[in-house]
Amino acid sequence: MSEVQETFVSHLVELRDRLLRAIVAVTVVFVCLMPWAADIYDLLARPMMSTLPEGTHMIATGVVTPFFVPVKVTMMVAFIVALPIVLYQAWAFIAPGLYAHERRLGVPLVLGSTVLFLIGMAFCYFFVFGTVFKFIAEFAPKSIVPAPDIEQYLSFVMTLFIAFGLTFEVPVAVILLVKTGVVGVEKLREARPYVIVGAFVIAAIITPPDVVSQFMLAVPMCLLYEVGILLAKFVAKPRSSADDSMDESAGGARELDRLDAPEPDGK
């Protein structure tokens, strides 16, 4: 019993050390970026500012909002920059408890999911923001002058960043489902109509109430689902001869049961 407690305590100590190292890495990057916090926010606000009328600026309704919003943005950027170190600490903690084949699968999945999440954020920043903000600006009445609040703008872009980042994780989720044997490639193909409907429902819930952003989230989700199916074919477990013989024997048994069954009366 004492050995189990010592092992548990040692795992907690290691977890604490790994978390502290990850927090220190994010903090160091954050402190280094703080002198450019205002410039970082301006870079984030560029898609919105490019669609506003000339001479119009974003506003801050809170007293400390002009300080805290750039700090939050800088913290987000610091976490993204330090993400390799954070992921390494997480992997170093869980890797000793995994089998060799699980470690071989884990490294590509962690790296792939990280890269796909960052690609999703980049797609959102460079393509989605400009299209959505331009559509909203053209649809707005000419009698008003839009002046978005910076705190609401940060909440809006963070929601879309997370939504598109998770959307680009669809291939990883599909590959995991197939690799673990939860579902087969054929079942995924059969579920395609339901996935398309679900993608548009999720896009309608997450994105703003405009058709453009909904399509820009739902369409990549459907396309990435197809990419996941294509990649899953290479990692799917091949059926062994034993499985085939079991299926054949089961089919033969069912056929014998059908032949031995008594015929209905009157025949």
C-alpha positions as a Markdown table, in Angstrom:
| # | Residue | x | y | z |
|---|---|---|---|---|
| 1 | Met | 0.0 | 0.0 | 0.0 |
| 2 | Ser | 2.8 | 2.4 | 0.8 |
| 3 | Glu | 4.5 | 1.7 | -2.6 |
| 4 | Val | 1.2 | 2.6 | -4.3 |
| 5 | Gln | 1.0 | 5.8 | -2.4 |
| 6 | Glu | 4.6 | 6.7 | -3.1 |
| 7 | Thr | 4.1 | 6.0 | -6.8 |
| 8 | Phe | 0.9 | 8.2 | -6.8 |
| 9 | Val | 2.7 | 11.0 | -5.0 |
| 10 | Ser | 5.7 | 10.8 | -7.4 |
| 11 | His | 3.3 | 11.2 | -10.3 |
| 12 | Leu | 1.7 | 14.2 | -8.7 |
| 13 | Val | 5.1 | 15.7 | -8.2 |
| 14 | Glu | 6.1 | 15.1 | -11.8 |
| 15 | Leu | 2.8 | 16.6 | -13.0 |
| 16 | Arg | 3.4 | 19.7 | -10.9 |
| 17 | Asp | 6.9 | 20.1 | -12.3 |
| 18 | Arg | 5.6 | 19.7 | -15.9 |
| 19 | Leu | 2.9 | 22.2 | -15.3 |
| 20 | Leu | 5.3 | 24.7 | -13.8 |
| 21 | Arg | 7.7 | 24.4 | -16.7 |
| 22 | Ala | 4.8 | 24.9 | -19.2 |
| 23 | Ile | 3.6 | 28.0 | -17.2 |
| 24 | Val | 7.1 | 29.4 | -17.0 |
| 25 | Ala | 7.6 | 29.0 | -20.7 |
| 26 | Val | 4.3 | 30.8 | -21.5 |
| 27 | Thr | 5.1 | 33.5 | -18.9 |
| 28 | Val | 8.6 | 34.2 | -20.3 |
| 29 | Val | 7.2 | 34.6 | -23.9 |
| 30 | Phe | 4.4 | 36.8 | -22.5 |
| 31 | Val | 6.8 | 39.1 | -20.7 |
| 32 | Cys | 9.0 | 39.3 | -23.8 |
| 33 | Leu | 5.9 | 40.3 | -26.0 |
| 34 | Met | 4.4 | 42.8 | -23.5 |
| 35 | Pro | 6.2 | 45.8 | -24.9 |
| 36 | Trp | 4.4 | 45.2 | -28.3 |
| 37 | Ala | 1.0 | 44.4 | -26.8 |
| 38 | Ala | -0.7 | 47.3 | -28.5 |
| 39 | Asp | 0.8 | 46.4 | -31.9 |
| 40 | Ile | -0.3 | 42.8 | -31.5 |
| 41 | Tyr | -3.9 | 43.9 | -30.9 |
| 42 | Asp | -3.7 | 46.2 | -33.9 |
| 43 | Leu | -2.6 | 43.3 | -35.9 |
| 44 | Leu | -5.6 | 41.3 | -34.7 |
| 45 | Ala | -7.9 | 44.2 | -35.4 |
| 46 | Arg | -6.6 | 44.8 | -38.9 |
| 47 | Pro | -9.4 | 42.7 | -40.6 |
| 48 | Met | -12.1 | 44.7 | -38.9 |
| 49 | Met | -10.3 | 48.1 | -39.4 |
| 50 | Ser | -10.0 | 47.5 | -43.1 |
| 51 | Thr | -13.8 | 47.3 | -43.5 |
| 52 | Leu | -14.6 | 50.4 | -41.3 |
| 53 | Pro | -15.2 | 53.8 | -43.0 |
| 54 | Glu | -12.2 | 56.0 | -43.2 |
| 55 | Gly | -11.5 | 57.9 | -40.0 |
| 56 | Thr | -13.6 | 55.4 | -37.9 |
| 57 | His | -12.0 | 53.7 | -34.9 |
| 58 | Met | -13.0 | 51.0 | -32.5 |
| 59 | Ile | -14.1 | 52.0 | -29.0 |
| 60 | Ala | -13.5 | 50.9 | -25.4 |
| 61 | Thr | -16.5 | 51.3 | -23.1 |
| 62 | Gly | -14.7 | 50.2 | -19.9 |
| 63 | Val | -12.2 | 52.1 | -17.9 |
| 64 | Val | -9.5 | 49.5 | -17.9 |
| 65 | Thr | -10.5 | 47.8 | -21.1 |
| 66 | Pro | -7.8 | 49.5 | -23.3 |
| 67 | Phe | -5.2 | 47.9 | -21.0 |
| 68 | Phe | -6.7 | 44.4 | -20.4 |
| 69 | Val | -7.8 | 43.6 | -23.9 |
| 70 | Pro | -4.3 | 43.9 | -25.4 |
| 71 | Val | -2.9 | 42.0 | -22.5 |
| 72 | Lys | -5.4 | 39.1 | -23.1 |
| 73 | Val | -4.4 | 39.1 | -26.8 |
| 74 | Thr | -0.7 | 39.0 | -26.0 |
| 75 | Met | -1.3 | 36.2 | -23.5 |
| 76 | Met | -3.1 | 34.2 | -26.3 |
| 77 | Val | -0.2 | 34.8 | -28.7 |
| 78 | Ala | 2.3 | 33.8 | -26.0 |
| 79 | Phe | 0.5 | 30.5 | -25.4 |
| 80 | Ile | 0.6 | 29.8 | -29.2 |
| 81 | Val | 4.3 | 30.6 | -29.4 |
| 82 | Ala | 5.1 | 28.4 | -26.4 |
| 83 | Leu | 2.8 | 25.7 | -27.5 |
| 84 | Pro | 5.6 | 23.3 | -28.6 |
| 85 | Ile | 7.0 | 23.4 | -25.1 |
| 86 | Val | 3.6 | 22.9 | -23.5 |
| 87 | Leu | 2.9 | 19.9 | -25.7 |
| 88 | Tyr | 6.3 | 18.5 | -25.0 |
| 89 | Gln | 5.7 | 18.7 | -21.2 |
| 90 | Ala | 2.4 | 17.0 | -21.6 |
| 91 | Trp | 3.9 | 14.3 | -23.8 |
| 92 | Ala | 6.8 | 13.7 | -21.5 |
| 93 | Phe | 4.3 | 13.1 | -18.7 |
| 94 | Ile | 2.1 | 10.6 | -20.4 |
| 95 | Ala | 4.6 | 8.8 | -22.7 |
| 96 | Pro | 6.1 | 6.5 | -20.0 |
| 97 | Gly | 2.7 | 5.0 | -19.4 |
| 98 | Leu | 2.1 | 4.1 | -23.1 |
| 99 | Tyr | 3.0 | 1.1 | -25.1 |
| 100 | Ala | 5.5 | 1.4 | -28.0 |
| 101 | His | 2.8 | 1.3 | -30.7 |
| 102 | Glu | 0.8 | 3.9 | -28.8 |
| 103 | Arg | 3.8 | 6.2 | -28.6 |
| 104 | Arg | 4.4 | 5.8 | -32.4 |
| 105 | Leu | 0.8 | 6.8 | -33.0 |
| 106 | Gly | 0.8 | 9.6 | -30.4 |
| 107 | Val | 3.6 | 11.7 | -31.8 |
| 108 | Pro | 2.1 | 12.2 | -35.3 |
| 109 | Leu | -1.4 | 12.8 | -33.8 |
| 110 | Val | -0.1 | 15.4 | -31.4 |
| 111 | Leu | 1.9 | 17.2 | -34.1 |
| 112 | Gly | -0.8 | 16.9 | -36.7 |
| 113 | Ser | -3.5 | 18.2 | -34.4 |
| 114 | Thr | -1.4 | 21.1 | -33.4 |
| 115 | Val | -0.6 | 22.1 | -37.0 |
| 116 | Leu | -4.2 | 21.6 | -38.1 |
| 117 | Phe | -5.4 | 23.8 | -35.3 |
| 118 | Leu | -3.0 | 26.6 | -36.2 |
| 119 | Ile | -4.0 | 26.2 | -39.9 |
| 120 | Gly | -7.6 | 26.6 | -38.9 |
| 121 | Met | -6.8 | 29.8 | -37.0 |
| 122 | Ala | -4.8 | 31.2 | -39.9 |
| 123 | Phe | -7.7 | 30.3 | -42.3 |
| 124 | Cys | -10.1 | 32.2 | -40.0 |
| 125 | Tyr | -7.8 | 35.3 | -39.8 |
| 126 | Phe | -6.8 | 35.6 | -43.5 |
| 127 | Phe | -10.0 | 34.5 | -45.2 |
| 128 | Val | -13.1 | 34.4 | -42.9 |
| 129 | Phe | -12.7 | 37.6 | -41.0 |
| 130 | Gly | -12.2 | 39.8 | -44.1 |
| 131 | Thr | -15.2 | 38.2 | -45.9 |
| 132 | Val | -17.5 | 38.3 | -42.9 |
| 133 | Phe | -16.7 | 41.9 | -41.9 |
| 134 | Lys | -17.0 | 43.1 | -45.5 |
| 135 | Phe | -20.4 | 41.4 | -45.8 |
| 136 | Ile | -21.6 | 43.0 | -42.5 |
| 137 | Ala | -20.3 | 46.5 | -43.5 |
| 138 | Glu | -22.0 | 46.3 | -46.9 |
| 139 | Phe | -25.3 | 45.1 | -45.4 |
| 140 | Ala | -25.3 | 47.8 | -42.7 |
| 141 | Pro | -27.5 | 50.9 | -43.2 |
| 142 | Lys | -25.8 | 54.0 | -44.5 |
| 143 | Ser | -27.4 | 56.0 | -41.7 |
| 144 | Ile | -25.2 | 54.5 | -39.0 |
| 145 | Val | -21.5 | 54.6 | -38.3 |
| 146 | Pro | -20.1 | 51.3 | -37.0 |
| 147 | Ala | -17.7 | 51.6 | -34.0 |
| 148 | Pro | -17.2 | 48.1 | -32.6 |
| 149 | Asp | -16.2 | 47.7 | -28.9 |
| 150 | Ile | -12.8 | 46.1 | -28.5 |
| 151 | Glu | -13.8 | 43.7 | -25.8 |
| 152 | Gln | -16.8 | 42.4 | -27.8 |
| 153 | Tyr | -14.5 | 42.1 | -30.8 |
| 154 | Leu | -12.0 | 40.0 | -28.9 |
| 155 | Ser | -14.8 | 37.7 | -27.7 |
| 156 | Phe | -16.0 | 37.4 | -31.3 |
| 157 | Val | -12.7 | 36.5 | -32.8 |
| 158 | Met | -11.8 | 34.1 | -30.0 |
| 159 | Thr | -15.0 | 32.2 | -30.6 |
| 160 | Leu | -14.3 | 31.9 | -34.3 |
| 161 | Phe | -10.6 | 31.0 | -33.7 |
| 162 | Ile | -11.7 | 28.1 | -31.5 |
| 163 | Ala | -14.5 | 27.1 | -33.8 |
| 164 | Phe | -12.3 | 26.9 | -36.9 |
| 165 | Gly | -9.4 | 25.4 | -35.0 |
| 166 | Leu | -11.5 | 22.6 | -33.8 |
| 167 | Thr | -13.1 | 22.2 | -37.3 |
| 168 | Phe | -9.7 | 21.5 | -38.8 |
| 169 | Glu | -9.3 | 18.7 | -36.2 |
| 170 | Val | -11.9 | 16.6 | -38.0 |
| 171 | Pro | -9.4 | 14.5 | -39.9 |
| 172 | Val | -7.6 | 13.6 | -36.7 |
| 173 | Ala | -10.9 | 12.6 | -35.1 |
| 174 | Val | -11.9 | 10.4 | -38.0 |
| 175 | Ile | -8.5 | 8.7 | -38.1 |
| 176 | Leu | -8.7 | 8.0 | -34.4 |
| 177 | Leu | -12.1 | 6.5 | -34.7 |
| 178 | Val | -10.9 | 4.2 | -37.5 |
| 179 | Lys | -7.6 | 3.3 | -35.9 |
| 180 | Thr | -9.2 | 2.3 | -32.6 |
| 181 | Gly | -11.8 | 0.2 | -34.3 |
| 182 | Val | -14.7 | 2.2 | -33.1 |
| 183 | Val | -16.1 | 2.6 | -36.6 |
| 184 | Gly | -15.1 | 1.5 | -40.1 |
| 185 | Val | -14.5 | 3.5 | -43.2 |
| 186 | Glu | -17.7 | 2.1 | -44.8 |
| 187 | Lys | -19.7 | 3.3 | -41.9 |
| 188 | Leu | -18.2 | 6.7 | -42.2 |
| 189 | Arg | -19.1 | 6.9 | -45.8 |
| 190 | Glu | -22.7 | 5.8 | -45.0 |
| 191 | Ala | -22.9 | 8.6 | -42.4 |
| 192 | Arg | -21.9 | 11.3 | -44.9 |
| 193 | Pro | -25.4 | 12.8 | -45.3 |
| 194 | Tyr | -25.8 | 13.1 | -41.5 |
| 195 | Val | -22.4 | 14.7 | -41.2 |
| 196 | Ile | -23.3 | 17.3 | -43.8 |
| 197 | Val | -26.5 | 18.2 | -42.0 |
| 198 | Gly | -24.7 | 18.2 | -38.6 |
| 199 | Ala | -22.0 | 20.5 | -40.0 |
| 200 | Phe | -24.5 | 23.1 | -41.1 |
| 201 | Val | -26.3 | 22.9 | -37.8 |
| 202 | Ile | -23.1 | 23.4 | -35.8 |
| 203 | Ala | -22.1 | 26.2 | -38.1 |
| 204 | Ala | -25.5 | 27.9 | -37.6 |
| 205 | Ile | -25.1 | 27.7 | -33.8 |
| 206 | Ile | -21.5 | 28.8 | -33.5 |
| 207 | Thr | -21.0 | 31.4 | -36.1 |
| 208 | Pro | -22.7 | 34.8 | -36.3 |
| 209 | Pro | -26.2 | 34.9 | -37.9 |
| 210 | Asp | -25.1 | 35.4 | -41.4 |
| 211 | Val | -25.0 | 32.9 | -44.3 |
| 212 | Val | -21.4 | 33.7 | -45.3 |
| 213 | Ser | -19.7 | 32.7 | -42.1 |
| 214 | Gln | -22.0 | 29.6 | -41.8 |
| 215 | Phe | -20.9 | 28.3 | -45.2 |
| 216 | Met | -17.3 | 29.2 | -44.5 |
| 217 | Leu | -17.4 | 26.9 | -41.5 |
| 218 | Ala | -19.7 | 24.1 | -42.7 |
| 219 | Val | -18.0 | 23.6 | -46.1 |
| 220 | Pro | -14.5 | 23.1 | -44.7 |
| 221 | Met | -15.9 | 20.8 | -42.1 |
| 222 | Cys | -17.5 | 18.6 | -44.8 |
| 223 | Leu | -14.3 | 18.7 | -46.9 |
| 224 | Leu | -12.1 | 17.8 | -44.0 |
| 225 | Tyr | -14.4 | 14.9 | -43.2 |
| 226 | Glu | -13.8 | 13.5 | -46.7 |
| 227 | Val | -10.0 | 14.1 | -46.2 |
| 228 | Gly | -10.2 | 12.1 | -42.9 |
| 229 | Ile | -12.0 | 9.2 | -44.7 |
| 230 | Leu | -9.3 | 9.2 | -47.4 |
| 231 | Leu | -6.5 | 9.1 | -44.8 |
| 232 | Ala | -8.3 | 6.6 | -42.6 |
| 233 | Lys | -8.1 | 4.0 | -45.4 |
| 234 | Phe | -4.3 | 3.9 | -44.9 |
| 235 | Val | -4.5 | 3.3 | -41.1 |
| 236 | Ala | -7.6 | 1.0 | -41.0 |
| 237 | Lys | -6.9 | -2.4 | -39.6 |
| 238 | Pro | -6.9 | -5.0 | -42.4 |
| 239 | Arg | -9.3 | -7.9 | -41.9 |
| 240 | Ser | -7.3 | -11.0 | -41.1 |
| 241 | Ser | -8.0 | -14.5 | -42.5 |
| 242 | Ala | -9.2 | -15.6 | -39.1 |
| 243 | Asp | -11.9 | -12.9 | -39.2 |
| 244 | Asp | -13.0 | -13.9 | -42.7 |
| 245 | Ser | -13.2 | -17.6 | -41.7 |
| 246 | Met | -15.2 | -16.7 | -38.6 |
| 247 | Asp | -17.6 | -14.7 | -40.8 |
| 248 | Glu | -17.9 | -17.6 | -43.3 |
| 249 | Ser | -18.5 | -20.2 | -40.5 |
| 250 | Ala | -21.1 | -17.9 | -39.0 |
| 251 | Gly | -22.8 | -17.5 | -42.4 |
| 252 | Gly | -22.8 | -21.3 | -42.9 |
| 253 | Ala | -24.3 | -21.9 | -39.5 |
| 254 | Arg | -27.1 | -19.4 | -40.2 |
| 255 | Glu | -27.7 | -21.2 | -43.5 |
| 256 | Leu | -27.9 | -24.6 | -41.8 |
| 257 | Asp | -30.3 | -23.2 | -39.2 |
| 258 | Arg | -32.5 | -21.9 | -42.0 |
| 259 | Leu | -32.6 | -25.2 | -43.8 |
| 260 | Asp | -33.3 | -27.2 | -40.6 |
| 261 | Ala | -36.1 | -24.9 | -39.4 |
| 262 | Pro | -39.6 | -26.6 | -39.8 |
| 263 | Glu | -41.7 | -25.3 | -42.5 |
| 264 | Pro | -44.9 | -23.4 | -41.6 |
| 265 | Asp | -48.2 | -25.4 | -41.6 |
| 266 | Gly | -50.0 | -25.8 | -44.8 |
| 267 | Lys | -46.8 | -26.0 | -46.9 |
